[in-house]
Amino acid sequence: MTQIPSKQQILDWVADHPDANSKRDIAKAFDIKGAQRIELKRLLKELEAEGSLERRRKHYRDAEKLPSVTVVELLAPDGSGDLFVRPLEWQGEGPVPKILYVPRKTDPALGRGERFLARLADVHGEDHRYEARLMRRITALPNRITGIFRKETEGGRILPIDKGQDKEWRVRHDATLGAENGELVQAEQAGPKNRLGLPQARIIERLGDPSAPRAVSLIAIHQHGIPDEFPVKVIEEAEAQKPASMKGRDDLRDLPLVTIDPADARDHDDAVAAFIEEDGGATIWVAIADVAYYVRPGSALDREAWTRGNSTYFPDRVVPMLPEALSADLCSLHEQVDRPVIAVRMRLDSQGNKISHTFHRGMMNSRASLSYEQAQAAADGKPDEQTAPLVDSVIKPLWHAYDLLKSARDRRQPLDLDLPERRIELTPEGRVKSVNFRDRFDAHKLIEEFMVLANVAAAEELIRRQRPLLFRVHEEPSQDKLEALREVAQASGFVLAKGQVLQTGQLNRLLAQAQGGDFDELINISTLRSMTQAYYHPENYGHFGLALKSYAHFTSPIRRYSDLIVHRALIAAHGWKGGQGGKPDGLSEGDVERLSETATHISETERRSMAAERDTTDRYLAAYLSDRVGTEMEGRINGIQKFGAFIRLDETGADGLLPIRAIGHEYFHYDPDAQMLIGSETGLEIGIGQRVTVRLAEAIPMTGGLTLELLELDGQALPRGPQKGRRKGAPGRVSTKSRLAEVKRAAKRRRKR
């Protein structure tokens, strides 16, 4: 009769055979048959109860070991740039084992937080216990939440900080990760969704004190998963870079190139110069930092830049795409310092049309680093000590070229939106000092027009040479969005003509109708909302907003990975040999193979940054207004939903919610076609564009939410409606449907006038 194995023998066998450890496998291994299976089952139950074995369906495994196939989540690169993963199911009592992710060349690029099914292999003599290989990518991610942890006797709860999320999450005592009461945490859904009761969560990261100075942007960084710490390997690679030499470069140091940027700019990645030609035309030079010289394909710098996709800008900090050694030094076009560039020379005729262009890999030396205010003052005849010597040789030729480009722009008719940019000024402690709107000068527009022209030249050059690149694509708006814009225009007393083929000129005529009037900002915002979101793509679908057939981003490789790809494409197309040590630094085969993936990835990182920047601005504005709760404010309705109206406040440009419960005592019907709320008893019409006086009822800095109460509509007090509690069907409610139809017909008649 076969002897029953001891508990230790069973544990040893399970450890040695992780892929064959069901009860049947164990019985077969020890030749256990018949009634002896009952004894084996008892032993396995005891081992499971003791925590020595974990049952996974019909299999057993060592609780202190991971199965050979399991689901893992990719972590941010460590200090050396290595990629590690964490297992999602770890039941051992010891620390979570360290798992190194070893990607194959054919594996897709994975981002931080992505989950995949991995095959694990034990390793010995290393600082990690397992190595993981990708088996299958898992696209579905669990619900995640960022919030404030409230500690309780058995675990605790998480209060969300996301606007629109008011449901708390419950955390079990063994899933708190040691979080303290009041601490900001990030958590994920644990277990299936429950229809009843609070959803379950497990804390995966502790983020610290939410009230600490400058915590607002940190919240957004963690909430949106923006990498904000460079791996040591990346920093070391950046700091080891040496200034580029003249080898393989054109000498552009005699050109009167200058940089024109915001006064507080730390990096300068574009420089401009112009010359007036005898025929009344102009020659424009745009020189862009040669980032490709330092960030080579496949390097640690390149991998990190690809992961980030772009820089992200907050009122109190910048999360850069490249380390400071490059972004603020070697790749920044500081004045009176030689810097490597890729430059484009563009010739304009007397009508402002580009008639030729050539690209150069060169070395420049900036004459001056000017602010927009300085350049504008010099152009207006009020130069300072720095700009006075540059008026004739630099400023006047630049403005002459700009005048030519303006005339060409007027003929092309790109979308001419005028949306003021907010500027949030902080105290040294990180508190909001003031909220203003940035001044916009011709100097800003000059740089924009020069950059657009350079981007067009880059796209045309690579198309002509039949080279792969990433286009900046902006498709025309959908018919549904156009119809919604048309409704807003009609409600505001304007006309958006219908046509077979939409052109930007039609939208510009609408914007011109509203310019300078009460509805100016509303029409600009509504037009912007009707637009599709621009994105990157290897195929050329044109740029509707700029009214251009071909467009690519070339002018900001310090802060956008798309531009770095275009730089590499230009280097490869021209066969330039200016790379470090003679090594190729043009578009690599790997770059080309994953061009579609890169386009999708950086389009997503751009949207991620925009969302994080918007959330941060909302939180700062709510913090700024939190001391003014109860104050009356002026604004305009810029959105209608069935649950209420959105108000843009005049003074700060902040958006607040006017809940339907705070409008009046009557019932309001929502008309999505007319974008109106219509009172069932009084016939009160609330629609986009109306002026309002509101009271700030609530400002929540943690979520960025503002709640308002309506006091006046178009300068008039609200009509008195029925009191709360009137039951459905009571007198006064019988004509609701007919009244609604009458009000809608009247609104349509007014719009046709």
C-alpha positions in Angstrom: 0.0 0.0 0.0 1.3 3.4 -1.0 2.4 5.6 1.9 0.6 9.0 2.2 3.1 11.9 1.7 3.8 14.3 4.4 2.8 17.9 4.3 6.3 19.0 3.5 6.6 16.5 0.7 3.4 17.9 -0.8 4.7 21.5 -0.5 8.0 20.5 -2.1 6.3 18.9 -5.0 3.9 21.8 -5.6 6.9 24.2 -5.6 8.7 22.1 -8.2 5.6 21.6 -10.4 3.8 25.0 -10.6 2.0 24.0 -13.8 0.7 20.6 -12.7 -0.7 21.0 -9.2 -4.3 20.0 -9.1 -5.5 17.4 -6.6 -5.5 14.8 -9.4 -1.9 15.8 -10.4 -0.7 15.4 -6.8 -2.5 12.0 -6.4 -0.9 10.8 -9.6 2.5 11.9 -8.6 2.4 10.0 -5.3 0.5 7.0 -6.7 -2.5 7.6 -4.4 -5.6 5.7 -5.3 -9.0 4.7 -4.0 -9.8 5.5 -0.4 -6.4 7.1 0.1 -7.6 10.1 -1.9 -9.8 10.9 1.1 -6.7 11.3 3.3 -5.0 13.3 0.6 -8.0 15.7 0.4 -7.8 16.1 4.2 -4.1 17.0 4.1 -4.7 19.5 1.4 -7.5 21.1 3.3 -5.3 21.5 6.4 -2.5 23.0 4.3 -5.0 25.5 2.8 -6.4 26.4 6.3 -2.8 26.9 7.6 -2.1 29.3 4.7 0.7 27.1 3.3 -1.3 26.4 0.1 -3.7 28.5 -1.8 -6.4 26.9 -3.8 -7.0 28.3 -7.2 -10.1 26.7 -8.7 -9.0 23.0 -8.7 -5.3 23.7 -8.3 -3.0 24.3 -5.4 0.1 26.5 -5.1 2.5 27.6 -2.5 1.0 30.8 -0.9 4.4 32.4 -0.7 5.0 31.8 -4.5 3.3 33.2 -7.5 1.7 31.0 -10.2 3.6 30.6 -13.4 0.9 32.5 -15.3 -0.8 35.5 -13.7 -2.1 39.0 -14.3 0.3 41.8 -13.6 0.3 45.6 -13.8 3.2 47.6 -15.3 4.8 50.1 -12.9 6.7 53.3 -13.7 10.4 52.8 -14.6 12.6 52.5 -11.5 15.7 54.6 -10.8 17.7 52.6 -13.4 15.1 52.8 -16.0 14.1 49.1 -15.6 10.5 48.1 -15.9 8.9 46.1 -13.1 5.3 44.8 -12.6 3.2 44.0 -9.6 1.1 40.9 -9.3 -2.6 41.6 -8.8 -3.2 38.6 -6.6 -0.6 38.2 -3.8 -1.8 36.3 -0.7 1.6 35.7 0.9 2.4 37.2 4.3 5.8 38.5 3.2 6.5 41.5 0.9 5.2 41.4 -2.6 7.9 39.7 -4.8 9.8 41.9 -7.2 9.1 41.0 -10.8 11.2 42.4 -13.7 9.4 42.8 -17.0 11.5 41.5 -20.0 9.8 42.7 -23.2 10.7 41.0 -26.5 11.4 43.2 -29.6 8.1 42.2 -31.1 6.1 43.1 -28.0 3.9 46.2 -28.2 4.9 49.2 -26.1 3.0 49.2 -22.8 2.3 52.2 -20.7 2.3 52.6 -16.9 -0.8 51.1 -15.3 -1.4 48.7 -18.2 -2.3 45.1 -17.3 -1.4 41.9 -19.1 -1.3 38.2 -18.6 2.3 37.2 -18.0 4.3 34.0 -17.8 6.7 34.1 -14.8 10.0 32.5 -14.5 12.0 32.0 -11.2 15.4 33.7 -11.2 18.3 33.2 -8.8 21.1 35.5 -7.9 19.3 38.7 -8.9 17.7 41.5 -7.0 14.3 40.4 -8.3 12.5 37.1 -7.7 10.8 36.6 -11.1 11.0 37.7 -14.7 7.8 38.3 -16.6 7.1 37.8 -20.3 4.0 39.2 -22.0 1.4 36.6 -23.0 -1.7 38.7 -23.7 -2.5 42.4 -23.3 -5.5 43.1 -21.1 -7.2 46.3 -22.3 -9.9 46.6 -19.6 -8.6 48.5 -16.5 -10.4 48.5 -13.2 -12.2 51.7 -12.1 -9.8 53.9 -10.3 -10.4 56.7 -7.8 -8.4 59.5 -6.2 -9.8 60.7 -2.9 -9.5 61.5 0.8 -9.3 58.4 3.1 -11.4 58.5 6.2 -10.3 55.9 8.7 -12.8 53.7 10.5 -12.6 50.9 13.0 -12.7 48.3 10.3 -10.9 49.8 7.3 -12.4 53.1 6.1 -13.9 55.0 3.3 -12.7 57.1 0.4 -14.3 60.4 -0.5 -13.8 61.1 -4.2 -12.2 64.3 -5.4 -13.4 63.9 -9.0 -16.1 66.4 -10.0 -19.3 64.5 -10.6 -18.5 61.6 -8.3 -20.3 61.7 -5.0 -20.5 58.0 -4.1 -18.0 57.0 -1.4 -16.0 53.8 -1.6 -15.5 51.3 1.2 -12.0 50.0 2.0 -11.5 46.8 4.0 -9.0 46.7 6.9 -6.5 44.7 4.9 -6.6 46.9 1.8 -5.7 50.3 3.3 -2.0 50.2 2.6 -1.5 51.8 6.0 -3.1 55.1 4.9 -3.7 57.7 7.6 -7.0 59.5 8.3 -7.3 62.5 5.9 -4.6 61.4 3.6 -4.9 61.7 -0.2 -4.9 58.2 -1.8 -5.3 56.5 -5.1 -7.4 53.3 -5.1 -9.0 50.8 -7.5 -12.1 48.8 -7.5 -11.8 45.5 -5.6 -14.3 42.8 -6.5 -17.4 43.0 -8.7 -19.7 46.1 -8.8 -22.5 46.0 -6.3 -25.9 47.4 -7.1 -26.6 47.9 -3.4 -24.2 49.3 -0.9 -20.9 51.1 -1.3 -18.4 49.9 -3.9 -15.3 48.1 -2.6 -11.8 49.5 -3.2 -8.2 48.7 -2.4 -5.7 51.5 -1.9 -2.8 51.2 -4.3 -0.9 54.4 -3.5 -0.7 57.0 -0.7 -0.2 60.6 -2.0 0.2 62.5 1.2 -1.4 65.6 2.6 -4.0 67.1 0.2 -3.8 70.5 1.9 -0.1 70.9 1.4 1.2 73.9 -0.6 1.2 73.2 -4.4 -0.7 69.9 -3.8 -3.3 70.9 -6.5 -1.1 70.0 -9.5 0.2 66.9 -7.7 -3.3 65.6 -7.4 -3.8 66.0 -11.1 -0.5 64.4 -11.9 -1.4 61.3 -9.9 -5.1 61.3 -10.9 -4.2 61.2 -14.6 -1.1 59.0 -14.3 1.4 61.5 -15.7 5.0 60.4 -15.1 6.7 63.2 -13.1 10.0 61.6 -12.0 12.7 60.8 -14.4 14.5 57.4 -13.9 18.1 57.8 -12.8 19.4 56.2 -16.0 17.5 58.9 -18.0 18.9 61.8 -15.9 22.4 60.3 -16.2 22.1 60.0 -19.9 20.9 63.6 -20.2 23.6 65.0 -17.9 26.3 63.1 -19.8 25.5 65.0 -23.1 28.1 67.4 -24.5 27.4 70.4 -26.7 27.3 69.7 -30.4 30.1 70.6 -32.7 30.1 72.2 -36.1 30.7 68.9 -37.9 28.2 68.3 -40.6 26.4 71.6 -39.9 25.8 74.8 -41.8 27.1 78.0 -40.0 24.0 80.1 -39.3 25.6 82.1 -36.5 25.6 85.4 -38.6 21.8 85.3 -39.0 20.0 87.9 -36.7 18.0 85.2 -35.0 16.1 86.0 -31.8 13.8 84.1 -29.5 10.4 85.7 -28.5 8.7 83.9 -25.6 6.6 84.6 -22.4 8.6 86.6 -19.9 8.7 83.6 -17.5 9.8 81.0 -20.1 12.6 78.7 -19.0 13.2 77.1 -22.4 13.5 78.6 -25.8 13.1 76.1 -28.6 12.4 78.4 -31.6 14.2 81.4 -33.0 13.1 83.7 -35.9 14.7 86.2 -38.3 13.5 88.0 -41.4 14.9 90.0 -44.3 13.0 92.4 -46.5 13.4 91.7 -50.2 13.6 94.2 -53.1 10.3 92.9 -54.7 8.4 93.7 -51.5 8.5 90.1 -50.3 10.5 88.6 -47.5 12.8 85.8 -46.4 11.9 84.2 -43.1 14.2 81.9 -41.1 12.8 79.7 -38.3 15.4 77.8 -36.3 14.4 75.0 -34.0 16.5 73.3 -31.3 18.1 70.1 -32.7 16.7 67.8 -30.0 17.3 64.7 -32.2 21.0 65.2 -31.8 20.7 64.4 -28.1 17.7 62.1 -28.0 18.6 59.2 -30.2 16.2 56.4 -31.2 16.2 53.5 -28.7 18.0 55.4 -26.0 16.7 55.7 -22.4 16.0 59.4 -23.1 14.0 58.4 -26.2 12.0 55.7 -24.4 11.1 58.1 -21.6 10.1 60.9 -24.0 7.9 58.5 -25.9 6.2 57.4 -22.7 5.5 61.0 -21.6 4.5 62.1 -25.1 4.6 65.8 -24.3 5.3 68.3 -21.5 2.4 69.2 -19.2 2.0 72.7 -17.9 0.5 73.7 -14.5 0.3 77.2 -12.8 3.0 76.1 -10.3 5.2 73.7 -12.2 6.0 72.0 -15.5 6.2 68.3 -16.0 8.7 68.2 -18.9 9.1 65.6 -21.6 12.9 65.9 -21.3 15.2 66.3 -18.3 16.2 69.8 -17.3 19.8 69.3 -18.5 18.4 69.2 -22.1 15.1 71.2 -21.9 16.5 74.2 -20.0 20.1 74.0 -21.2 21.6 72.2 -24.2 18.4 72.3 -26.2 17.4 75.8 -25.2 18.4 78.6 -27.6 19.9 81.0 -25.0 21.2 84.3 -26.2 24.9 84.6 -27.1 25.4 80.8 -27.0 26.1 78.5 -29.9 23.2 76.0 -30.2 22.6 73.2 -32.8 19.3 73.6 -34.8 17.3 72.4 -37.7 16.3 75.5 -39.6 14.0 76.3 -42.5 14.5 79.2 -44.9 11.2 80.4 -46.5 10.8 82.9 -49.3 7.6 84.9 -49.5 6.4 86.9 -52.5 4.9 90.4 -52.1 1.4 88.8 -51.4 2.7 86.7 -48.6 2.6 83.4 -50.5 5.4 80.9 -49.7 7.2 80.4 -53.0 10.1 78.2 -51.8 11.8 76.7 -48.8 15.0 74.9 -47.8 15.9 73.0 -44.7 19.3 73.2 -43.0 21.1 71.4 -40.1 23.1 74.1 -38.6 24.6 76.0 -35.7 23.0 79.3 -34.5 23.8 82.0 -32.0 20.8 84.0 -30.7 21.1 87.8 -30.7 18.6 88.2 -27.8 16.0 86.4 -25.7 13.0 88.7 -25.9 9.6 88.6 -24.2 6.4 89.2 -26.1 6.0 92.5 -24.3 9.5 93.7 -25.2 9.1 92.8 -28.9 5.7 94.5 -29.1 6.9 97.6 -27.4 9.9 97.8 -29.8 7.5 97.4 -32.8 5.3 100.1 -31.4 8.3 102.6 -31.3 9.0 102.2 -27.6 12.2 100.0 -27.5 14.1 99.4 -24.3 17.8 99.2 -23.8 18.0 95.6 -25.1 15.8 96.0 -28.1 16.9 99.5 -29.3 19.9 98.2 -31.3 17.6 95.5 -32.9 14.8 97.7 -34.2 16.2 98.2 -37.8 17.9 94.8 -38.2 15.5 92.5 -36.4 12.2 94.0 -35.4 11.2 95.9 -38.6 11.9 93.0 -40.9 10.0 90.6 -38.7 6.9 92.8 -38.7 7.2 93.4 -42.4 7.1 89.6 -42.9 4.2 89.3 -40.5 2.2 91.8 -42.5 2.7 89.7 -45.6 1.6 86.5 -43.7 -1.5 88.3 -42.4 -2.6 89.1 -45.9 -2.1 85.5 -46.9 -3.9 84.4 -43.9 -6.9 86.6 -44.7 -7.2 85.0 -48.1 -6.8 81.4 -46.6 -9.4 82.1 -43.9 -8.3 79.8 -41.1 -10.7 79.6 -38.2 -10.3 82.9 -36.3 -11.2 82.1 -32.8 -10.5 84.7 -30.1 -10.4 83.0 -26.7 -8.7 84.8 -23.9 -6.1 82.8 -22.0 -6.4 82.8 -18.2 -3.3 83.5 -16.1 -3.3 82.2 -12.5 -0.7 83.9 -10.3 0.4 82.1 -7.1 2.0 83.2 -3.9 5.4 81.6 -2.9 3.4 79.3 -0.7 1.3 78.1 -3.6 -1.9 80.0 -2.8 -3.9 81.8 -5.6 -2.9 85.4 -5.6 -4.9 86.6 -8.6 -6.7 85.4 -11.7 -6.4 87.5 -14.8 -6.5 87.1 -18.6 -3.3 87.3 -20.5 -2.7 90.2 -22.9 -2.5 89.1 -26.5 -0.2 91.2 -28.8 0.7 91.1 -32.5 4.0 89.6 -31.2 2.1 86.5 -30.2 0.4 86.3 -33.6 3.7 86.9 -35.4 5.3 83.9 -33.8 2.2 81.8 -34.4 2.2 82.6 -38.1 5.9 81.9 -38.4 5.5 78.5 -36.7 2.5 77.6 -38.8 4.4 78.3 -42.0 7.4 76.3 -40.8 5.2 73.4 -39.9 3.6 73.5 -43.4 7.1 73.5 -45.0 8.1 70.5 -43.0 5.0 68.5 -44.1 5.4 69.5 -47.7 9.1 68.7 -47.7 8.6 65.2 -46.4 5.6 64.5 -48.7 7.8 65.6 -51.6 10.5 63.3 -50.6 8.0 60.5 -49.9 9.1 60.0 -46.4 7.0 58.7 -43.5 6.0 61.2 -40.9 3.3 62.1 -38.4 0.7 64.6 -39.6 -1.3 66.9 -37.3 -4.8 66.1 -38.4 -7.9 68.2 -37.7 -11.1 67.0 -39.4 -14.2 69.1 -40.0 -17.0 69.0 -37.5 -19.8 66.5 -37.6 -23.3 67.6 -38.9 -24.7 67.1 -35.4 -22.2 69.5 -33.8 -22.8 72.0 -36.6 -26.5 71.9 -36.1 -26.0 72.5 -32.3 -23.8 75.5 -33.1 -26.4 76.8 -35.5 -29.0 76.6 -32.7 -26.8 78.6 -30.4 -26.2 81.1 -33.2 -29.9 81.5 -33.9 -30.7 81.8 -30.2 -28.2 84.6 -30.0 -29.6 86.4 -32.9 -27.0 85.4 -35.5 -27.0 83.3 -38.7 -24.7 80.4 -39.6 -25.4 79.8 -43.3 -25.9 76.2 -44.5 -23.8 75.0 -47.4 -22.9 71.8 -49.2 -19.3 71.9 -48.1 -18.4 73.6 -44.8 -15.5 76.1 -45.0 -13.9 78.0 -42.2 -14.9 81.2 -43.9 -18.5 80.5 -43.0 -17.6 80.1 -39.3 -15.5 83.3 -39.4 -18.5 85.2 -40.7 -20.4 84.0 -37.6 -17.6 85.0 -35.3 -17.5 88.4 -37.0 -21.2 89.0 -36.4 -20.7 88.4 -32.6 -17.4 90.3 -32.3 -17.4 93.0 -29.7 -21.0 92.3 -28.6 -22.5 90.6 -25.6 -22.3 87.2 -27.3 -18.7 87.4 -28.4 -17.2 84.9 -25.9 -20.2 82.6 -26.1 -20.0 82.2 -29.9 -16.3 81.7 -29.7 -16.6 79.0 -27.1 -19.5 77.3 -28.9 -17.6 77.3 -32.2 -14.6 75.7 -30.4 -16.9 73.1 -28.9 -18.3 72.2 -32.3 -14.8 71.3 -33.5 -13.4 67.8 -33.6 -10.3 67.2 -31.5 -7.0 67.3 -33.5 -4.8 64.3 -33.4 -1.7 62.7 -34.9 -1.7 60.2 -37.7 0.7 58.8 -40.3 -1.9 59.5 -43.1 -2.6 63.0 -44.2 -6.3 64.0 -43.7 -5.6 67.8 -43.7 -6.2 70.5 -41.0 -9.6 72.0 -41.2 -9.1 74.7 -38.5 -6.0 76.1 -40.2 -7.5 75.6 -43.7 -4.4 73.7 -44.7 -4.0 70.6 -46.9 -0.8 69.4 -45.2 0.4 70.1 -41.7 2.9 68.5 -39.3 4.3 69.6 -35.9 8.0 70.6 -36.3 8.6 73.6 -34.1 8.5 72.2 -30.5 10.6 69.1 -30.1 11.5 69.9 -26.5 7.9 69.5 -25.4 6.3 67.3 -28.1 7.4 63.8 -29.2 5.6 64.3 -32.5 8.0 67.1 -33.5 11.0 64.9 -32.6 9.6 62.3 -35.1 9.4 65.0 -37.8 12.9 66.1 -37.0 14.2 62.6 -37.4 12.3 62.2 -40.7 13.9 65.4 -42.0 17.4 64.2 -41.0 16.9 60.8 -42.7 15.4 62.5 -45.8 18.4 64.9 -46.2 21.0 62.3 -45.2 22.5 64.6 -42.7 25.5 63.3 -40.8 25.5 65.6 -37.8 24.7 62.9 -35.2 27.0 62.1 -32.2 30.1 60.1 -33.1 28.8 59.8 -36.7 25.9 57.6 -35.5 22.6 57.8 -37.4 20.0 59.9 -35.5 17.3 60.0 -38.2 14.1 58.1 -38.3 14.9 54.5 -37.4 13.3 51.4 -38.7 11.7 51.0 -35.2 10.3 54.5 -35.4 8.7 53.7 -38.8 7.3 50.3 -37.7 5.5 51.7 -34.8 4.5 55.1 -36.3 0.7 54.3 -36.0 1.2 53.2 -32.4 3.2 56.3 -31.6 0.5 58.5 -33.2 -2.2 56.9 -31.1 -0.1 57.0 -27.9 0.9 60.7 -28.2 -2.6 61.7 -29.1 -3.7 60.1 -25.9 -0.9 61.6 -23.8 -1.9 65.0 -25.2 -5.5 64.6 -24.1 -4.3 63.3 -20.7 -2.3 66.5 -20.2 -5.1 68.7 -21.3 -7.5 67.1 -18.8 -4.9 67.4 -16.0 -4.3 71.0 -16.8 -8.0 71.8 -17.0 -8.7 70.0 -13.7 -5.9 71.9 -12.0 -7.2 75.2 -13.2 -10.7 74.4 -12.0 -9.3 73.5 -8.5 -7.3 76.7 -8.3 -10.3 78.8 -9.3 -12.5 77.1 -6.8 -9.8 77.7 -4.1 -9.6 81.4 -5.2 -13.4 81.8 -5.0 -13.9 79.8 -1.8 -13.5 82.9 0.3 -16.3 84.6 -1.6 -19.2 82.1 -1.0 -22.4 84.1 -0.7 -21.2 86.8 -3.1 -23.2 87.9 -6.1 -21.6 87.6 -9.5 -22.3 88.3 -13.1 -22.0 85.7 -15.9 -23.5 84.2 -19.0 -25.1 80.8 -19.6 -22.8 78.7 -21.8 -24.4 75.3 -21.5 -27.8 73.7 -20.9 -28.4 70.1 -19.6 -31.5 68.5 -18.2 -30.0 68.8 -14.7 -29.3 72.5 -14.9 -27.2 75.2 -16.6 -23.5 76.0 -16.8 -22.5 79.6 -16.2 -19.3 81.2 -17.3 -18.5 83.9 -14.6 -17.3 87.2 -16.1 -14.5 88.1 -13.6 -12.5 84.9 -13.6 -13.8 82.9 -16.5 -14.6 80.0 -14.1 -17.5 77.7 -15.0 -20.1 77.0 -12.3 -23.2 74.7 -12.2 -26.6 76.1 -11.7 -28.6 73.1 -10.6 -32.2 72.9 -11.7 -33.3 72.8 -8.1 -31.7 76.3 -7.6 -33.7 78.0 -10.4 -37.3 78.1 -9.1 -40.1 76.2 -7.5 -41.7 75.0 -10.8 -40.8 72.0 -13.0 -38.5 72.7 -15.9 -38.7 70.9 -19.2 -35.4 70.3 -21.1 -35.5 70.9 -24.8 -32.3 69.5 -26.2 -33.0 70.8 -29.7 -33.4 74.4 -28.7 -30.9 74.0 -25.8 -33.4 75.4 -23.3 -35.0 74.8 -20.0 -38.7 75.9 -20.1 -40.8 76.5 -16.9 -44.0 74.4 -16.9 -46.0 77.0 -15.1 -44.5 80.4 -15.9 -43.1 79.6 -19.3 -39.7 81.0 -18.2 -37.1 80.2 -20.9 -33.5 79.7 -19.8 -31.1 79.3 -22.7 -27.6 79.6 -23.9 -26.3 83.2 -24.1 -28.5 84.8 -21.5 -27.0 87.1 -18.9 -27.4 86.1 -15.3 -26.8 87.3 -11.8 -26.0 84.5 -9.5 -24.9 83.9 -5.9 -22.0 81.6 -5.3 -23.5 78.9 -3.1 -20.5 76.5 -2.8 -16.9 76.3 -3.9 -15.0 73.0 -3.3 -11.3 73.4 -4.0 -10.7 69.6 -3.7 -13.0 68.9 -6.7 -12.9 72.2 -8.4 -16.7 72.4 -8.3 -18.7 75.6 -8.1 -22.4 75.6 -7.3 -24.5 78.7 -8.1 -28.0 80.1 -7.3 -29.9 82.1 -9.8 -31.0 85.6 -8.8 -31.7 87.4 -12.1 -32.1 86.4 -15.7 -31.3 89.1 -18.3 -31.6 91.8 -15.6 -35.0 90.7 -14.5 -36.0 89.0 -11.2 -37.4 85.4 -11.6 -41.2 85.1 -12.0 -42.9 83.6 -9.0 -43.9 80.0 -9.8 -45.9 77.5 -7.7 -44.6 76.5 -4.3 -42.9 73.2 -3.7 -45.0 70.2 -2.9 -47.7 70.7 -5.6 -48.6 67.2 -6.6 -48.6 66.0 -10.2 -52.0 66.6 -11.9 -53.0 69.4 -9.5 -54.6 72.6 -10.9 -52.1 74.6 -12.9 -50.3 71.5 -14.3 -53.0 70.3 -16.8 -51.7 72.6 -19.6 -48.0 71.8 -19.2 -47.7 70.0 -22.6 -49.6 72.6 -24.6 -47.7 75.5 -22.8 -44.4 73.8 -23.6 -45.4 73.5 -27.3 -46.5 77.1 -27.4 -43.2 78.3 -25.8 -41.1 76.3 -28.3 -43.1 77.7 -31.2 -42.6 81.2 -30.0 -38.9 80.6 -29.5 -38.6 79.4 -33.1 -40.5 82.4 -34.4 -38.1 84.7 -32.6 -35.1 82.9 -34.1 -36.5 83.3 -37.7 -36.8 87.1 -37.4 
